């Protein structure tokens, strides 16, 4: 079985200690030869400047293709496109275009009076510039705001038709979840690559909270397995084994690309990559 192509997602640091953690994470994972790395954007645009700084710094220091997350929450169209243009001027030509999460406690997404109404409008405007390769989010389980699974597939098709070329999914815990979604997308006429998002479980309590917020279901067997593993202090071993098994199942079903949500902690992701045949390819240089 051929080793997959991989990509990694990081979030922008918000302290000096977190900055060191990010650089350490990149140093550990860059030798895996990722197809690209991406940097997230906080809810409500709260990390706009931090994201920009992290993206441009990684672009300058790693030699890796860097994709910047960009949302349209709490920003005018001009503000959003100015950020995109600043990326282009810095030589960054890949964007993960998302509507974005509203600020906590806001009661839901509210369009800025002079902003983009949704991700499709944002994608279309970015595509019109001709400057970027555009990726979008996809939801193998029902998005919390979607009426049903069919709506998620239809919305993904709209985003791809607007100018995106590839989709990255929300994380999930069973291969069948992704495979059913992939089949539904194919039935809807979607031909663009849909890349499964993989979350190595670093902290089970935190992952359960995160899952509840984004609509990812937790199988009962998984909750039971981690409860027992935590009692026995074997949670990292379980996390590595389960994530490796998930990736292996996907690869056996024809998946060729995997996108890892690293949470800026590289060890489990690195170990899983090694287990599925991804070996170091390049040496990272010039990281401050």
The 8 nearest C-alpha neighbors of each residue, nearest first, counted from 0:
[[1, 2, 251, 250, 276, 3, 275, 247],
 [2, 0, 3, 276, 255, 250, 275, 277],
 [1, 3, 276, 277, 275, 0, 4, 255],
 [4, 2, 255, 256, 5, 1, 257, 277],
 [3, 5, 256, 255, 257, 34, 2, 33],
 [4, 6, 257, 33, 256, 258, 34, 3],
 [5, 7, 258, 33, 35, 34, 36, 259],
 [6, 8, 36, 259, 258, 260, 37, 261],
 [7, 9, 37, 260, 36, 38, 261, 259],
 [10, 8, 38, 263, 262, 37, 261, 39],
 [9, 11, 39, 38, 12, 263, 262, 8],
 [10, 12, 50, 49, 53, 38, 13, 9],
 [13, 11, 17, 18, 14, 10, 21, 49],
 [12, 14, 17, 11, 15, 18, 49, 46],
 [15, 13, 17, 16, 12, 18, 19, 11],
 [14, 16, 18, 17, 19, 13, 12, 20],
 [15, 17, 19, 18, 14, 20, 12, 13],
 [16, 18, 12, 20, 14, 15, 19, 21],
 [19, 17, 15, 12, 21, 20, 16, 14],
 [18, 20, 22, 16, 17, 21, 23, 15],
 [21, 19, 17, 23, 18, 22, 24, 16],
 [20, 22, 24, 18, 23, 19, 263, 17],
 [21, 23, 25, 19, 24, 20, 26, 18],
 [24, 22, 20, 26, 21, 25, 19, 27],
 [25, 23, 21, 265, 27, 22, 26, 263],
 [24, 26, 22, 28, 27, 23, 29, 21],
 [25, 27, 23, 24, 29, 28, 22, 283],
 [26, 28, 24, 25, 29, 23, 265, 30],
 [27, 29, 25, 30, 31, 26, 24, 269],
 [28, 30, 31, 25, 26, 32, 27, 283],
 [31, 29, 279, 281, 32, 280, 282, 28],
 [32, 30, 279, 29, 28, 280, 278, 33],
 [31, 33, 30, 280, 29, 281, 34, 279],
 [34, 32, 6, 5, 35, 31, 29, 36],
 [33, 35, 6, 5, 4, 32, 64, 36],
 [36, 34, 64, 33, 6, 65, 63, 37],
 [35, 37, 7, 65, 6, 8, 66, 64],
 [38, 36, 66, 8, 65, 67, 9, 7],
 [37, 39, 9, 10, 67, 8, 68, 11],
 [40, 38, 10, 68, 9, 41, 37, 50],
 [39, 41, 68, 46, 50, 44, 47, 69],
 [42, 40, 46, 45, 44, 43, 39, 47],
 [43, 41, 100, 102, 44, 101, 45, 99],
 [42, 44, 102, 101, 45, 72, 100, 73],
 [43, 45, 41, 47, 42, 46, 72, 40],
 [44, 46, 41, 43, 47, 42, 40, 102],
 [47, 45, 41, 49, 44, 48, 40, 50],
 [46, 48, 50, 44, 49, 45, 51, 40],
 [49, 47, 51, 50, 46, 52, 45, 53],
 [50, 48, 46, 52, 51, 47, 11, 53],
 [49, 51, 53, 47, 11, 48, 52, 46],
 [50, 52, 48, 54, 49, 53, 55, 47],
 [51, 53, 49, 55, 50, 54, 56, 48],
 [52, 54, 50, 56, 51, 55, 11, 57],
 [55, 53, 51, 57, 56, 52, 50, 58],
 [54, 56, 58, 52, 57, 53, 51, 59],
 [57, 55, 59, 53, 58, 54, 52, 60],
 [58, 56, 60, 54, 59, 55, 61, 53],
 [57, 59, 55, 56, 60, 65, 61, 54],
 [60, 58, 56, 57, 61, 55, 62, 54],
 [61, 59, 57, 286, 285, 58, 62, 56],
 [62, 60, 63, 57, 58, 283, 59, 284],
 [61, 63, 60, 58, 59, 64, 57, 283],
 [64, 62, 61, 65, 35, 58, 36, 33],
 [63, 65, 35, 36, 62, 66, 58, 34],
 [66, 64, 36, 37, 35, 58, 63, 67],
 [67, 65, 37, 93, 94, 36, 95, 68],
 [66, 68, 94, 38, 37, 95, 54, 69],
 [69, 67, 95, 39, 40, 94, 38, 96],
 [68, 70, 96, 97, 95, 67, 40, 94],
 [71, 69, 97, 99, 98, 72, 96, 68],
 [70, 72, 98, 74, 115, 79, 73, 99],
 [73, 71, 43, 74, 70, 99, 44, 101],
 [74, 72, 111, 43, 71, 44, 75, 110],
 [75, 73, 72, 71, 114, 78, 111, 79],
 [76, 74, 114, 113, 78, 77, 79, 111],
 [75, 77, 114, 79, 78, 115, 80, 113],
 [76, 78, 80, 75, 79, 81, 114, 74],
 [79, 77, 81, 75, 76, 80, 74, 82],
 [78, 80, 76, 82, 81, 77, 75, 74],
 [79, 81, 83, 77, 82, 78, 84, 76],
 [80, 82, 84, 78, 83, 79, 77, 85],
 [83, 81, 85, 79, 80, 84, 78, 86],
 [82, 84, 80, 86, 81, 85, 87, 79],
 [85, 83, 87, 81, 86, 82, 80, 88],
 [84, 86, 88, 82, 87, 83, 81, 89],
 [87, 85, 91, 89, 83, 84, 88, 90],
 [86, 88, 84, 91, 90, 89, 85, 92],
 [87, 89, 85, 90, 86, 84, 91, 83],
 [90, 88, 86, 87, 91, 85, 55, 58],
 [89, 91, 87, 88, 92, 86, 58, 55],
 [92, 90, 86, 87, 89, 93, 65, 66],
 [91, 93, 131, 87, 130, 132, 90, 94],
 [94, 92, 66, 132, 131, 91, 133, 67],
 [95, 93, 67, 66, 133, 68, 96, 134],
 [94, 96, 68, 134, 135, 133, 67, 69],
 [95, 97, 69, 135, 94, 68, 134, 70],
 [98, 96, 70, 99, 118, 69, 135, 95],
 [97, 99, 118, 70, 117, 71, 72, 100],
 [98, 100, 70, 97, 72, 101, 71, 42],
 [99, 101, 42, 43, 102, 98, 108, 72],
 [100, 102, 43, 108, 42, 107, 103, 99],
 [103, 101, 43, 42, 105, 104, 100, 44],
 [104, 102, 105, 101, 42, 106, 43, 100],
 [103, 105, 106, 102, 107, 101, 108, 43],
 [106, 104, 103, 102, 107, 101, 108, 109],
 [105, 107, 104, 108, 103, 101, 102, 109],
 [108, 106, 105, 101, 109, 102, 104, 100],
 [109, 107, 101, 110, 100, 106, 72, 105],
 [108, 110, 111, 107, 101, 72, 73, 116],
 [111, 109, 116, 112, 114, 108, 115, 72],
 [110, 112, 114, 113, 73, 74, 75, 109],
 [113, 111, 114, 110, 75, 115, 74, 109],
 [114, 112, 75, 111, 76, 115, 74, 110],
 [115, 113, 75, 111, 76, 112, 74, 110],
 [114, 116, 117, 120, 76, 121, 71, 110],
 [117, 115, 110, 114, 120, 118, 111, 121],
 [118, 116, 98, 119, 115, 120, 121, 71],
 [117, 119, 98, 121, 97, 120, 122, 96],
 [120, 118, 122, 158, 121, 117, 161, 123],
 [119, 121, 123, 118, 122, 117, 115, 124],
 [122, 120, 118, 124, 119, 123, 115, 125],
 [123, 121, 119, 125, 124, 120, 126, 161],
 [122, 124, 161, 126, 120, 125, 121, 162],
 [125, 123, 127, 121, 126, 122, 120, 128],
 [124, 126, 122, 127, 128, 123, 121, 131],
 [125, 127, 123, 128, 162, 124, 129, 122],
 [126, 128, 124, 125, 129, 123, 130, 162],
 [129, 127, 130, 126, 125, 124, 131, 123],
 [130, 128, 127, 126, 131, 125, 132, 124],
 [131, 129, 128, 92, 87, 132, 126, 125],
 [132, 130, 92, 93, 133, 129, 94, 126],
 [131, 133, 93, 92, 94, 134, 164, 130],
 [134, 132, 163, 94, 95, 131, 164, 93],
 [133, 135, 95, 165, 166, 163, 164, 96],
 [136, 134, 166, 96, 95, 167, 97, 165],
 [135, 137, 167, 166, 168, 97, 138, 169],
 [138, 136, 168, 167, 166, 169, 155, 139],
 [137, 139, 140, 169, 168, 142, 141, 151],
 [140, 138, 180, 177, 176, 137, 168, 141],
 [141, 139, 138, 142, 215, 148, 214, 176],
 [142, 140, 148, 147, 143, 145, 138, 151],
 [141, 143, 145, 144, 138, 214, 140, 151],
 [144, 142, 145, 214, 141, 213, 212, 146],
 [145, 143, 142, 146, 141, 147, 107, 214],
 [146, 144, 142, 147, 143, 150, 141, 151],
 [145, 147, 150, 144, 148, 141, 149, 142],
 [148, 146, 150, 149, 145, 141, 151, 142],
 [149, 147, 141, 151, 150, 152, 140, 146],
 [148, 150, 152, 151, 147, 153, 183, 146],
 [149, 151, 153, 148, 152, 147, 154, 145],
 [152, 150, 154, 148, 149, 153, 155, 145],
 [151, 153, 155, 149, 150, 154, 184, 156],
 [154, 152, 150, 156, 155, 151, 149, 157],
 [153, 155, 157, 151, 156, 152, 150, 158],
 [156, 154, 158, 152, 157, 153, 151, 159],
 [157, 155, 153, 159, 154, 158, 160, 152],
 [156, 158, 160, 154, 155, 159, 161, 153],
 [159, 157, 161, 155, 119, 160, 156, 163],
 [158, 160, 163, 156, 161, 162, 157, 164],
 [159, 161, 157, 162, 158, 156, 163, 155],
 [162, 160, 123, 158, 159, 122, 119, 157],
 [161, 163, 160, 126, 159, 123, 122, 164],
 [164, 162, 159, 133, 134, 165, 158, 161],
 [163, 165, 133, 134, 191, 159, 162, 132],
 [166, 164, 134, 192, 191, 163, 193, 135],
 [165, 167, 135, 193, 134, 136, 137, 194],
 [168, 166, 194, 136, 137, 193, 195, 196],
 [169, 167, 137, 196, 195, 138, 136, 194],
 [168, 170, 138, 196, 137, 171, 139, 167],
 [169, 171, 196, 197, 198, 168, 172, 195],
 [172, 170, 173, 215, 169, 176, 197, 177],
 [171, 173, 174, 170, 217, 245, 218, 176],
 [174, 172, 175, 176, 171, 245, 177, 218],
 [173, 175, 176, 177, 245, 249, 178, 248],
 [174, 176, 178, 177, 173, 179, 180, 249],
 [177, 175, 174, 179, 178, 173, 139, 180],
 [176, 178, 180, 175, 174, 179, 139, 181],
 [177, 179, 175, 181, 180, 176, 182, 174],
 [180, 178, 182, 181, 177, 176, 175, 183],
 [179, 181, 183, 177, 139, 178, 182, 184],
 [180, 182, 178, 184, 179, 183, 177, 185],
 [181, 183, 185, 179, 180, 184, 186, 178],
 [184, 182, 180, 186, 185, 181, 179, 187],
 [185, 183, 187, 181, 189, 186, 182, 152],
 [184, 186, 182, 189, 188, 187, 183, 181],
 [185, 187, 183, 184, 188, 182, 189, 181],
 [188, 186, 184, 185, 189, 183, 152, 153],
 [187, 189, 185, 186, 190, 184, 156, 183],
 [188, 190, 185, 184, 187, 191, 156, 186],
 [189, 191, 188, 192, 185, 184, 193, 187],
 [192, 190, 165, 189, 164, 193, 159, 166],
 [193, 191, 165, 194, 166, 190, 164, 189],
 [194, 192, 166, 167, 165, 191, 195, 168],
 [193, 195, 167, 256, 257, 166, 168, 192],
 [196, 194, 168, 257, 167, 258, 197, 193],
 [195, 197, 170, 258, 168, 169, 259, 167],
 [198, 196, 259, 170, 258, 260, 195, 199],
 [197, 199, 260, 170, 259, 200, 196, 261],
 [200, 198, 242, 201, 268, 267, 197, 238],
 [201, 199, 238, 202, 198, 203, 206, 242],
 [200, 202, 199, 203, 235, 238, 267, 264],
 [203, 201, 205, 204, 200, 206, 234, 207],
 [202, 204, 206, 205, 207, 200, 201, 225],
 [205, 203, 207, 206, 202, 208, 209, 201],
 [204, 206, 208, 202, 203, 207, 209, 201],
 [205, 207, 209, 203, 208, 204, 210, 202],
 [208, 206, 210, 204, 209, 205, 203, 211],
 [209, 207, 205, 211, 206, 210, 204, 212],
 [210, 208, 206, 212, 207, 211, 205, 213],
 [211, 209, 215, 207, 213, 212, 208, 214],
 [210, 212, 208, 214, 209, 213, 207, 215],
 [213, 211, 209, 210, 214, 208, 215, 143],
 [212, 214, 210, 211, 215, 209, 143, 142],
 [213, 215, 211, 143, 212, 210, 142, 216],
 [216, 214, 210, 213, 171, 211, 140, 217],
 [217, 215, 214, 218, 210, 211, 171, 140],
 [216, 218, 219, 215, 221, 222, 172, 210],
 [219, 217, 221, 220, 216, 222, 172, 173],
 [218, 220, 222, 221, 223, 217, 224, 216],
 [221, 219, 223, 218, 222, 224, 217, 225],
 [222, 220, 224, 218, 223, 219, 225, 217],
 [223, 221, 219, 225, 224, 220, 226, 218],
 [222, 224, 226, 220, 221, 225, 219, 227],
 [223, 225, 221, 227, 222, 226, 220, 228],
 [224, 226, 228, 227, 222, 223, 229, 221],
 [227, 225, 223, 229, 224, 228, 222, 230],
 [226, 228, 230, 225, 224, 229, 223, 231],
 [229, 227, 225, 233, 234, 231, 230, 226],
 [228, 230, 232, 234, 231, 226, 227, 225],
 [231, 229, 227, 228, 232, 226, 233, 225],
 [230, 232, 228, 229, 233, 227, 234, 226],
 [233, 231, 229, 230, 234, 228, 235, 227],
 [232, 234, 228, 236, 231, 235, 229, 237],
 [233, 235, 228, 237, 229, 236, 232, 238],
 [236, 234, 238, 237, 233, 239, 201, 267],
 [235, 237, 239, 233, 234, 238, 240, 228],
 [238, 236, 234, 240, 235, 239, 241, 233],
 [239, 237, 235, 241, 200, 236, 240, 234],
 [238, 240, 236, 242, 237, 241, 243, 271],
 [239, 241, 237, 243, 238, 242, 244, 236],
 [242, 240, 244, 238, 243, 239, 237, 245],
 [241, 243, 245, 239, 244, 240, 199, 238],
 [244, 242, 246, 240, 271, 241, 245, 239],
 [243, 245, 247, 241, 242, 246, 240, 248],
 [246, 244, 242, 248, 243, 247, 174, 241],
 [247, 245, 249, 243, 248, 244, 250, 242],
 [246, 248, 244, 250, 249, 245, 243, 251],
 [249, 247, 251, 245, 246, 250, 244, 252],
 [250, 248, 252, 246, 251, 247, 254, 174],
 [249, 251, 254, 247, 253, 252, 248, 246],
 [250, 252, 248, 249, 253, 247, 254, 0],
 [253, 251, 249, 250, 254, 248, 178, 247],
 [252, 254, 250, 251, 255, 249, 248, 256],
 [255, 253, 250, 249, 252, 256, 251, 3],
 [254, 256, 3, 4, 253, 250, 257, 2],
 [257, 255, 4, 3, 5, 194, 254, 258],
 [256, 258, 5, 195, 194, 259, 196, 4],
 [259, 257, 6, 196, 7, 5, 197, 195],
 [260, 258, 197, 7, 261, 196, 198, 8],
 [261, 259, 8, 198, 262, 197, 7, 258],
 [260, 262, 263, 264, 259, 8, 9, 265],
 [261, 263, 264, 260, 9, 10, 8, 265],
 [264, 262, 261, 9, 21, 24, 265, 20],
 [265, 263, 262, 261, 24, 266, 20, 267],
 [266, 264, 24, 268, 267, 269, 261, 263],
 [265, 267, 269, 268, 270, 264, 27, 24],
 [268, 266, 270, 269, 265, 271, 239, 199],
 [267, 269, 271, 265, 270, 266, 272, 199],
 [268, 270, 272, 266, 267, 271, 265, 273],
 [271, 269, 267, 273, 272, 268, 266, 274],
 [270, 272, 274, 268, 243, 273, 269, 267],
 [273, 271, 277, 269, 275, 274, 270, 268],
 [272, 274, 277, 270, 276, 271, 275, 278],
 [273, 275, 271, 272, 276, 270, 243, 277],
 [276, 274, 272, 273, 277, 271, 2, 247],
 [275, 277, 2, 273, 274, 278, 272, 1],
 [276, 278, 272, 273, 2, 275, 31, 279],
 [279, 277, 31, 273, 276, 280, 272, 30],
 [280, 278, 31, 30, 281, 32, 277, 282],
 [281, 279, 30, 32, 31, 278, 282, 29],
 [280, 282, 30, 32, 279, 283, 31, 29],
 [281, 283, 30, 284, 280, 29, 279, 26],
 [284, 282, 61, 29, 26, 281, 30, 285],
 [283, 285, 286, 282, 61, 60, 62, 26],
 [286, 284, 60, 287, 61, 283, 59, 62],
 [285, 287, 60, 284, 61, 22, 283, 26],
 [286, 285, 60, 22, 284, 56, 19, 61]]
